[in-house]
Structures are given as C-alpha cells and as structure tokens.
Amino acid sequence: MSITTISSREFQQNANRAQKATRQGPVFITNRGRTAQVLLSIEDYHRLTGKRQNIADLLAMPGLEDIELEIPPRLERAAPVDLD
C-alpha cells in the first residue's frame, strides 16, 4: 500500500488523478502544507469501519439503474401426486 499526498489545489484541478491513486492506498490532501483530508477507496473505508455491505446498500449504489435484471421464466409445478 502506498500513500499519495497532493495539495488541495491539485486535488481541485485533477480529482480524477486522486481517485485513481486510491487504488494504491490512501490519498492525503493538504491545505497550506498540513494534511486536511484523506481520500479512501470504498473497500479501504469498509475495512477500516468494519461495515459489512448488505444487499440493500449494494442495490442503492449509483449507476445501477442502467443495469438490466434478467429473471428466468418460472418453472411450472408438477401435478400433485395421489399417494392413496
């Protein structure tokens, strides 16, 4: 895991670079030379907080509204068997 440090100005100008850097580890964002914020990947955040994902959280994630859910056709039930 590597730590990346960028200034708040650099973060504002190139947030995409900071987001990509979270794949390697936390990104420290400085303001006037002092660390002010830390940017983490969601995986690192969950690992630190111990929060477990549930199906409701996963379904509420942004961007999922464009995914099509294919539900297979329902199987017909067999006729009941007379055991008398």
All heavy atoms as an XYZ file, in Angstrom:
663
protein
N       0.845     -1.166      0.000
C       0.000      0.000      0.000
C       0.899      1.241      0.000
O       1.801      1.352      0.807
C      -0.900     -0.005      1.246
C      -1.695      1.255      1.379
S      -2.583      1.482      2.935
C      -3.632      0.072      2.996
N       0.607      2.140     -0.909
C       1.368      3.389     -0.947
C       0.452      4.549     -0.566
O      -0.756      4.493     -0.749
C       1.965      3.611     -2.331
O       0.947      3.835     -3.275
N       1.042      5.580     -0.023
C       0.301      6.782      0.355
C       0.671      7.892     -0.616
O       1.845      8.133     -0.873
C       0.630      7.204      1.796
C       0.186      6.113      2.762
C      -0.042      8.536      2.135
C       0.594      6.365      4.196
N      -0.341      8.543     -1.164
C      -0.142      9.665     -2.071
C      -0.527     10.944     -1.342
O      -1.525     10.972     -0.626
C      -1.021      9.500     -3.327
O      -0.733      8.246     -3.940
C      -0.793     10.622     -4.316
N       0.269     11.985     -1.509
C      -0.044     13.281     -0.913
C      -0.159     14.324     -2.022
O       0.725     14.416     -2.877
C       1.062     13.714      0.077
O       1.191     12.706      1.091
C       0.718     15.044      0.727
N      -1.273     15.053     -2.022
C      -1.469     16.116     -3.012
C      -2.021     17.341     -2.308
O      -2.647     17.239     -1.249
C      -2.409     15.682     -4.155
C      -3.814     15.356     -3.638
C      -1.845     14.509     -4.930
C      -4.824     15.097     -4.732
N      -1.805     18.488     -2.897
C      -2.345     19.730     -2.327
C      -3.830     19.841     -2.664
O      -4.313     19.216     -3.608
C      -1.588     20.942     -2.881
O      -1.882     21.102     -4.256
N      -4.536     20.661     -1.902
C      -5.967     20.848     -2.182
C      -6.162     21.485     -3.554
O      -7.118     21.164     -4.266
C      -6.634     21.694     -1.097
O      -6.018     22.951     -0.997
N      -5.237     22.334     -3.961
C      -5.323     22.952     -5.291
C      -5.177     21.885     -6.379
O      -5.955     21.854     -7.339
C      -4.248     24.012     -5.466
C      -4.228     24.579     -6.879
C      -3.166     25.607     -7.019
N      -3.730     26.834     -6.452
C      -3.322     28.040     -6.768
N      -2.324     28.209     -7.575
N      -3.903     29.092     -6.250
N      -4.203     20.999     -6.202
C      -4.002     19.919     -7.179
C      -5.216     18.992     -7.209
O      -5.639     18.537     -8.274
C      -2.746     19.128     -6.821
C      -2.368     18.070     -7.828
C      -1.108     17.316     -7.440
O      -0.517     17.600     -6.388
O      -0.718     16.421     -8.213
N      -5.798     18.754     -6.038
C      -7.000     17.916     -5.977
C      -8.142     18.562     -6.760
O      -8.837     17.887     -7.520
C      -7.416     17.688     -4.529
C      -8.679     16.896     -4.391
C      -8.703     15.535     -4.644
C      -9.858     17.516     -4.014
C      -9.881     14.802     -4.519
C     -11.036     16.796     -3.892
C     -11.045     15.432     -4.150
N      -8.333     19.851     -6.596
C      -9.407     20.546     -7.317
C      -9.173     20.531     -8.821
O     -10.118     20.420     -9.602
C      -9.513     21.986     -6.829
C     -10.072     22.093     -5.435
C     -10.036     23.513     -4.909
O      -9.443     24.403     -5.513
N     -10.683     23.741     -3.773
N      -7.925     20.623     -9.230
C      -7.607     20.661    -10.654
C      -7.620     19.277    -11.296
O      -7.844     19.163    -12.499
C      -6.247     21.326    -10.875
C      -6.250     22.795    -10.530
C      -4.863     23.409    -10.593
O      -3.860     22.709    -10.656
N      -4.811     24.736    -10.576
N      -7.355     18.242    -10.498
C      -7.262     16.904    -11.082
C      -7.772     15.849    -10.096
O      -7.014     14.990     -9.645
C      -5.816     16.610    -11.499
C      -5.722     15.463    -12.470
O      -6.711     14.782    -12.731
N      -4.550     15.227    -12.999
N      -9.058     15.918     -9.804
C      -9.667     14.960     -8.880
C      -9.584     13.540     -9.424
O      -9.479     12.581     -8.652
C     -11.112     15.342     -8.610
N      -9.600     13.400    -10.734
C      -9.516     12.077    -11.340
C      -8.216     11.372    -10.959
O      -8.212     10.175    -10.674
C      -9.643     12.198    -12.863
C      -9.827     10.861    -13.536
O     -10.510      9.999    -13.004
N      -9.215     10.704    -14.688
N      -7.109     12.096    -10.945
C      -5.825     11.514    -10.556
C      -5.884     11.014     -9.110
O      -5.397      9.927     -8.795
C      -4.704     12.538    -10.705
C      -3.369     12.014    -10.229
C      -2.257     13.068    -10.356
N      -1.080     12.581     -9.699
C      -0.649     12.980     -8.502
N      -1.313     13.910     -7.850
N       0.431     12.484     -7.954
N      -6.499     11.801     -8.237
C      -6.614     11.407     -6.832
C      -7.473     10.157     -6.689
O      -7.145      9.252     -5.915
C      -7.196     12.555     -6.017
N      -8.560     10.093     -7.441
C      -9.422      8.912     -7.381
C      -8.663      7.668     -7.838
O      -8.770      6.609     -7.220
C     -10.659      9.115     -8.240
C     -11.613     10.131     -7.658
C     -12.768     10.428     -8.598
O     -12.730     10.126     -9.782
N     -13.806     11.047     -8.061
N      -7.908      7.788     -8.894
C      -7.121      6.652     -9.377
C      -6.062      6.243     -8.365
O      -5.766      5.058     -8.196
C      -6.473      6.980    -10.717
C      -7.450      7.016    -11.867
C      -6.759      7.357    -13.167
C      -7.766      7.427    -14.301
N      -7.127      7.815    -15.569
N      -5.485      7.210     -7.666
C      -4.439      6.921     -6.691
C      -4.971      6.111     -5.513
O      -4.214      5.380     -4.870
C      -3.795      8.222     -6.207
N      -6.284      6.191     -5.219
C      -6.843      5.421     -4.105
C      -6.787      3.926     -4.361
O      -6.918      3.139     -3.432
C      -8.303      5.821     -3.793
O      -9.135      5.523     -4.908
C      -8.409      7.282     -3.398
N      -6.554      3.517     -5.597
C      -6.396      2.083     -5.898
C      -5.122      1.536     -5.255
O      -5.025      0.346     -4.989
C      -6.354      1.857     -7.403
C      -7.639      2.226     -8.104
C      -7.510      2.030     -9.594
N      -8.631      2.642    -10.280
C      -8.602      3.067    -11.520
N      -7.500      2.940    -12.241
N      -9.666      3.616    -12.063
N      -4.152      2.422     -5.023
C      -2.880      2.012     -4.443
C      -2.824      2.235     -2.931
O      -1.956      1.693     -2.260
C      -1.726      2.787     -5.102
C      -1.695      2.704     -6.604
C      -1.610      1.272     -7.111
O      -0.855      0.483     -6.571
N      -2.387      0.947     -8.123
N      -3.721      3.062     -2.403
C      -3.726      3.365     -0.977
C      -4.375      4.712     -0.729
O      -4.890      5.345     -1.649
N      -4.346      5.181      0.511
C      -4.992      6.457      0.841
C      -4.305      7.641      0.169
O      -3.123      7.598     -0.127
C      -4.865      6.543      2.359
C      -3.769      5.622      2.722
C      -3.714      4.567      1.674
N      -5.093      8.690     -0.056
C      -4.583      9.934     -0.635
C      -4.755     11.022      0.417
O      -5.871     11.313      0.841
C      -5.332     10.307     -1.931
C      -4.846     11.642     -2.467
C      -5.164      9.213     -2.981
N      -3.630     11.602      0.852
C      -3.673     12.700      1.811
C      -3.771     14.003      1.027
O      -2.989     14.238      0.115
C      -2.428     12.721      2.685
C      -2.347     11.588      3.680
C      -3.307     10.599      3.745
C      -1.290     11.521      4.553
C      -3.223      9.564      4.658
C      -1.190     10.491      5.479
C      -2.158      9.514      5.532
N      -4.732     14.838      1.400
C      -4.928     16.130      0.744
C      -4.500     17.206      1.733
O      -5.009     17.256      2.857
C      -6.394     16.310      0.322
C      -6.815     15.153     -0.594
C      -6.593     17.659     -0.362
C      -8.303     15.079     -0.857
N      -3.555     18.031      1.304
C      -3.014     19.051      2.200
C      -3.605     20.420      1.891
O      -3.990     20.704      0.764
C      -1.481     19.134      2.078
O      -1.132     19.498      0.742
C      -0.834     17.808      2.442
N      -3.670     21.235      2.924
C      -4.104     22.614      2.794
C      -3.058     23.463      3.514
O      -2.881     23.324      4.725
C      -5.487     22.796      3.413
C      -6.070     24.146      3.126
O      -5.495     24.946      2.392
N      -7.231     24.412      3.709
N      -2.340     24.271      2.739
C      -1.259     25.096      3.278
C      -0.200     24.255      3.976
O       0.292     24.600      5.055
C      -1.802     26.169      4.197
C      -2.724     27.120      3.463
C      -3.220     28.214      4.332
N      -4.113     29.058      3.536
C      -4.868     29.982      4.022
N      -4.883     30.205      5.317
N      -5.627     30.698      3.232
N       0.091     23.102      3.378
C       1.163     22.249      3.881
C       0.782     21.302      5.000
O       1.592     20.481      5.422
N      -0.438     21.377      5.466
C      -0.888     20.489      6.542
C      -1.942     19.534      6.012
O      -2.845     19.935      5.281
C      -1.467     21.304      7.689
C      -0.434     22.236      8.318
C      -1.001     22.998      9.466
N      -1.359     22.051     10.527
C      -1.995     22.401     11.621
N      -2.358     23.652     11.807
N      -2.285     21.509     12.538
N      -1.866     18.282      6.421
C      -2.857     17.301      5.984
C      -4.223     17.699      6.523
O      -4.398     17.909      7.720
C      -2.488     15.888      6.477
O      -1.200     15.560      5.967
C      -3.496     14.862      5.979
N      -5.193     17.809      5.607
C      -6.537     18.256      5.979
C      -7.592     17.166      5.790
O      -8.546     17.084      6.554
C      -6.913     19.492      5.168
N      -7.442     16.356      4.748
C      -8.400     15.294      4.456
C      -7.655     14.056      3.980
O      -6.503     14.128      3.556
C      -9.390     15.700      3.350
C     -10.412     16.721      3.756
C      -9.927     18.133      3.516
O      -9.041     18.368      2.718
N     -10.501     19.077      4.229
N      -8.386     12.938      4.019
C      -7.875     11.684      3.475
C      -8.943     11.112      2.554
O     -10.115     11.022      2.934
C      -7.556     10.660      4.585
C      -7.071      9.350      3.991
C      -6.545     11.227      5.560
N      -8.542     10.742      1.350
C      -9.442     10.132      0.378
C      -9.135      8.641      0.337
O      -7.982      8.240      0.185
C      -9.224     10.770     -0.998
C     -10.126     10.320     -2.131
C     -11.581     10.712     -1.845
C      -9.664     10.950     -3.440
N     -10.174      7.816      0.509
C     -10.011      6.360      0.541
C     -10.898      5.702     -0.505
O     -11.958      6.222     -0.843
C     -10.441      5.795      1.901
C      -9.726      6.269      3.143
C     -10.439      5.749      4.381
C      -8.291      5.798      3.123
N     -10.486      4.522     -0.946
C     -11.388      3.704     -1.762
C     -12.492      3.200     -0.839
O     -12.326      3.139      0.385
C     -10.637      2.529     -2.378
O     -10.252      1.623     -1.358
N     -13.612      2.823     -1.413
C     -14.720      2.331     -0.589
C     -14.332      1.043      0.124
O     -14.745      0.793      1.260
C     -16.023      2.181     -1.426
C     -17.231      1.973     -0.516
C     -15.897      1.035     -2.425
C     -17.580      3.176      0.310
N     -13.505      0.229     -0.511
C     -13.058     -1.015      0.115
C     -12.237     -0.719      1.368
O     -12.415     -1.354      2.409
C     -12.247     -1.859     -0.869
C     -13.048     -2.412     -2.020
C     -13.203     -1.423     -3.169
O     -12.554     -0.339     -3.157
O     -13.987     -1.723     -4.084
N     -11.301      0.250      1.262
C     -10.499      0.621      2.430
C     -11.375      1.204      3.532
O     -11.181      0.924      4.718
C      -9.409      1.619      2.049
C      -8.280      0.981      1.268
O      -8.167     -0.269      1.275
O      -7.500      1.732      0.639
N     -12.351      2.003      3.142
C     -13.262      2.591      4.128
C     -14.017      1.498      4.881
O     -14.087      1.512      6.110
C     -14.250      3.540      3.449
C     -15.343      4.010      4.370
C     -15.089      5.004      5.310
C     -16.612      3.456      4.314
C     -16.088      5.434      6.176
C     -17.608      3.870      5.165
C     -17.343      4.865      6.102
O     -18.331      5.274      6.956
N     -14.569      0.529      4.152
C     -15.312     -0.553      4.801
C     -14.392     -1.382      5.689
O     -14.797     -1.816      6.773
C     -15.997     -1.443      3.769
C     -17.191     -0.807      3.133
N     -18.225     -0.247      3.840
C     -17.508     -0.632      1.832
C     -19.127      0.238      3.015
N     -18.702      0.028      1.783
N     -13.167     -1.588      5.248
C     -12.221     -2.358      6.047
C     -11.918     -1.614      7.363
O     -11.856     -2.212      8.430
C     -10.934     -2.608      5.250
C     -10.034     -3.618      5.858
C      -8.885     -4.079      4.973
N      -8.392     -3.154      3.975
C      -8.676     -3.219      2.660
N      -9.467     -4.168      2.199
N      -8.171     -2.349      1.808
N     -11.764     -0.304      7.287
C     -11.470      0.480      8.490
C     -12.657      0.567      9.440
O     -12.496      0.531     10.655
C     -11.034      1.896      8.110
C      -9.630      2.034      7.572
C      -9.395      3.461      7.075
C      -8.602      1.682      8.624
N     -13.840      0.718      8.898
C     -15.021      0.891      9.745
C     -15.640     -0.433     10.162
O     -16.488     -0.455     11.044
C     -16.098      1.732      9.029
O     -16.507      1.048      7.845
C     -15.592      3.125      8.711
N     -15.232     -1.504      9.500
C     -15.809     -2.799      9.815
C     -17.218     -2.954      9.301
O     -17.924     -3.882      9.652
N     -17.656     -2.029      8.468
C     -19.021     -2.075      7.947
C     -19.134     -3.161      6.890
O     -18.354     -3.218      5.962
C     -19.409     -0.735      7.343
C     -20.825     -0.703      6.835
C     -21.203      0.657      6.319
C     -22.617      0.629      5.788
N     -22.998      1.877      5.193
N     -20.110     -3.999      7.057
C     -20.363     -5.048      6.079
C     -21.436     -4.564      5.113
O     -22.398     -3.928      5.523
C     -20.828     -6.314      6.779
C     -19.785     -6.844      7.746
C     -20.244     -8.127      8.311
N     -20.253     -9.079      7.222
C     -19.773    -10.295      7.299
N     -19.273    -10.718      8.413
N     -19.809    -11.107      6.264
N     -21.268     -4.888      3.859
C     -22.265     -4.487      2.870
C     -23.444     -5.453      2.914
O     -23.275     -6.655      3.114
C     -21.659     -4.484      1.474
C     -20.633     -3.400      1.283
C     -20.094     -3.403     -0.134
O     -20.085     -4.415     -0.803
N     -19.648     -2.254     -0.577
N     -24.636     -4.900      2.734
C     -25.812     -5.757      2.611
C     -26.436     -5.500      1.244
O     -26.067     -4.562      0.547
C     -26.801     -5.519      3.765
C     -27.337     -4.108      3.788
O     -27.650     -3.536      2.746
N     -27.449     -3.537      4.979
N     -27.369     -6.316      0.879
C     -27.958     -6.243     -0.455
C     -28.637     -4.889     -0.685
O     -28.582     -4.345     -1.789
C     -28.932     -7.419     -0.718
C     -29.362     -7.473     -2.170
C     -30.128     -7.344      0.206
C     -28.272     -7.838     -3.139
N     -29.255     -4.305      0.341
C     -29.915     -3.009      0.182
C     -28.898     -1.920     -0.150
O     -29.148     -1.068     -1.005
C     -30.688     -2.647      1.442
N     -27.743     -1.932      0.522
C     -26.696     -0.951      0.220
C     -26.178     -1.132     -1.192
O     -25.941     -0.159     -1.910
C     -25.531     -1.071      1.205
C     -25.887     -0.630      2.608
O     -26.870      0.140      2.753
O     -25.199     -1.056      3.547
N     -25.968     -2.362     -1.597
C     -25.444     -2.628     -2.933
C     -26.429     -2.192     -4.010
O     -26.041     -1.642     -5.036
C     -25.097     -4.109     -3.092
C     -23.950     -4.598     -2.208
C     -23.825     -6.114     -2.311
C     -22.647     -3.935     -2.598
N     -27.725     -2.420     -3.793
C     -28.731     -2.039     -4.780
C     -28.929     -0.520     -4.838
O     -29.385      0.004     -5.848
C     -30.063     -2.724     -4.477
C     -30.076     -4.233     -4.722
C     -31.380     -4.835     -4.229
C     -29.853     -4.554     -6.188
N     -28.571      0.183     -3.771
C     -28.736      1.635     -3.730
C     -27.543      2.374     -4.320
O     -27.548      3.594     -4.398
C     -28.959      2.084     -2.293
N     -26.521      1.654     -4.765
C     -25.321      2.302     -5.307
C     -25.675      3.049     -6.592
O     -26.460      2.570     -7.407
C     -24.242      1.263     -5.595
C     -23.643      0.664     -4.350
S     -22.463     -0.640     -4.692
C     -21.232      0.229     -5.621
N     -25.103      4.239     -6.778
C     -25.382      4.995     -8.005
C     -24.866      4.269     -9.238
O     -23.863      3.565     -9.182
C     -24.631      6.316     -7.794
C     -23.711      6.101     -6.657
C     -24.195      4.923     -5.889
N     -25.579      4.427    -10.341
C     -25.165      3.829    -11.598
C     -25.809      2.478    -11.875
O     -25.699      1.941    -12.968
N     -26.492      1.916    -10.888
C     -27.095      0.600    -11.081
C     -28.426      0.658    -11.827
O     -28.924     -0.359    -12.273
C     -27.301     -0.101     -9.733
C     -26.031     -0.476     -8.985
C     -26.376     -1.189     -7.691
C     -25.139     -1.360     -9.840
N     -28.982      1.874    -11.969
C     -30.286      1.978    -12.630
C     -30.224      1.595    -14.105
O     -31.232      1.286    -14.715
C     -30.875      3.390    -12.469
C     -30.023      4.494    -13.056
C     -28.941      5.009    -12.109
O     -28.828      4.526    -10.978
O     -28.208      5.896    -12.530
N     -29.026      1.566    -14.694
C     -28.887      1.216    -16.104
C     -28.651     -0.277    -16.335
O     -28.594     -0.725    -17.467
C     -27.726      2.001    -16.733
C     -28.011      3.493    -16.730
O     -29.195      3.867    -16.810
O     -27.053      4.270    -16.655
N     -28.513     -1.045    -15.262
C     -28.264     -2.480    -15.393
C     -29.603     -3.197    -15.518
O     -30.517     -2.981    -14.729
C     -27.472     -3.014    -14.187
C     -26.094     -2.364    -14.149
C     -27.363     -4.531    -14.234
C     -25.272     -2.739    -12.942
N     -29.689     -4.055    -16.539
C     -30.916     -4.817    -16.730
C     -30.843     -6.122    -15.946
O     -29.838     -6.807    -15.971
C     -31.129     -5.120    -18.209
C     -31.433     -3.888    -19.025
C     -31.779     -4.224    -20.464
O     -32.334     -5.311    -20.703
O     -31.474     -3.396    -21.324
N     -31.921     -6.431    -15.260
C     -32.008     -7.651    -14.489
C     -32.843     -8.649    -15.273
O     -34.017     -8.400    -15.560
C     -32.648     -7.374    -13.126
C     -32.886     -8.589    -12.232
C     -31.560     -9.254    -11.875
C     -33.635     -8.182    -10.988
N     -32.233     -9.754    -15.639
C     -32.958    -10.783    -16.372
C     -33.402    -11.868    -15.399
O     -32.574    -12.526    -14.779
C     -32.067    -11.372    -17.457
C     -31.725    -10.384    -18.544
C     -30.891    -11.018    -19.652
O     -31.009    -12.237    -19.872
O     -30.138    -10.270    -20.281
N     -34.696    -12.018    -15.280
C     -35.255    -13.033    -14.395
C     -35.717    -14.195    -15.264
O     -36.524    -14.012    -16.171
C     -36.423    -12.466    -13.572
C     -35.912    -11.290    -12.719
C     -37.056    -13.543    -12.702
C     -36.983    -10.562    -11.973
N     -35.185    -15.389    -15.003
C     -35.570    -16.538    -15.830
C     -37.044    -16.861    -15.652
O     -37.631    -16.558    -14.607
C     -34.683    -17.675    -15.309
C     -34.241    -17.253    -13.958
C     -34.262    -15.755    -13.939
N     -37.648    -17.472    -16.676
C     -39.064    -17.819    -16.547
C     -39.289    -18.796    -15.397
O     -38.425    -19.604    -15.086
C     -39.402    -18.460    -17.890
C     -38.110    -18.761    -18.540
C     -37.080    -17.904    -17.921
N     -40.437    -18.667    -14.807
C     -40.777    -19.516    -13.668
C     -41.081    -20.931    -14.151
O     -41.769    -21.133    -15.149
C     -42.000    -18.928    -12.975
C     -42.350    -19.584    -11.719
C     -43.461    -18.838    -11.059
N     -44.031    -19.662    -10.016
C     -45.087    -19.345     -9.322
N     -45.713    -18.221     -9.575
N     -45.542    -20.132     -8.396
N     -40.549    -21.890    -13.433
C     -40.806    -23.288    -13.779
C     -42.224    -23.663    -13.356
O     -42.699    -23.243    -12.304
C     -39.803    -24.206    -13.077
C     -38.338    -24.008    -13.456
C     -37.465    -24.914    -12.591
C     -38.124    -24.320    -14.914
N     -42.872    -24.462    -14.196
C     -44.209    -24.909    -13.841
C     -44.108    -26.003    -12.793
O     -43.193    -26.817    -12.813
C     -44.930    -25.436    -15.078
C     -45.243    -24.340    -16.071
C     -46.103    -24.852    -17.210
O     -46.910    -25.773    -16.990
O     -45.958    -24.309    -18.311
N     -45.041    -25.991    -11.890
C     -45.043    -27.002    -10.828
C     -45.602    -28.313    -11.369
O     -46.505    -28.336    -12.192
C     -45.888    -26.555     -9.649
C     -45.304    -25.355     -8.962
C     -46.109    -25.017     -7.768
N     -45.560    -23.852     -7.098
C     -46.024    -23.343     -6.000
N     -47.085    -23.887     -5.430
N     -45.491    -22.286     -5.459
N     -45.042    -29.386    -10.864
C     -45.535    -30.715    -11.246
C     -46.914    -30.931    -10.630
O     -47.229    -30.385     -9.575
C     -44.578    -31.786    -10.785
N     -47.705    -31.746    -11.266
C     -49.032    -32.063    -10.742
C     -48.882    -32.821     -9.418
O     -47.951    -33.593     -9.242
C     -49.794    -32.911    -11.754
N     -49.785    -32.581     -8.474
C     -49.694    -33.285     -7.201
C     -49.843    -34.789     -7.401
O     -50.544    -35.264     -8.304
C     -50.846    -32.716     -6.381
C     -51.671    -31.909     -7.302
C     -50.892    -31.665     -8.553
N     -49.190    -35.530     -6.555
C     -49.206    -36.998     -6.644
C     -50.195    -37.522     -5.609
O     -50.174    -37.117     -4.464
C     -47.798    -37.568     -6.385
C     -47.828    -39.079     -6.379
C     -46.823    -37.024     -7.391
N     -51.049    -38.459     -6.039
C     -52.008    -39.080     -5.133
C     -51.334    -40.287     -4.519
O     -51.009    -41.238     -5.198
C     -53.272    -39.476     -5.889
C     -54.339    -40.018     -4.978
O     -54.223    -39.851     -3.739
O     -55.301    -40.610     -5.496
N     -51.139    -40.296     -3.205
C     -50.438    -41.387     -2.525
C     -51.408    -42.404     -1.921
O     -50.987    -43.298     -1.197
C     -49.518    -40.827     -1.437
C     -48.411    -39.902     -1.944
C     -47.645    -39.320     -0.777
C     -47.472    -40.638     -2.883
N     -52.704    -42.291     -2.197
C     -53.682    -43.257     -1.649
C     -53.789    -44.488     -2.482
O     -53.663    -44.693     -3.580
C     -55.047    -42.615     -1.517
C     -55.073    -41.591     -0.392
O     -54.325    -41.770      0.583
O     -55.823    -40.611     -0.524
